[in-house]
């Protein structure tokens, strides 16, 4: 029963984020999107390396 409550809360939170994102979100400029895409590769690489190191220890 606890698992169902947790799942319901997660799905409700995701639905709320989607609804609010569609209502109040604004499209990104092309320059800002390029900047974030460059930074995102570095962040993902660091997260993968960190996960590998954590699993090795």
Residue pairs with C-beta under 8 A, 6 or more apart in sequence:
28 36
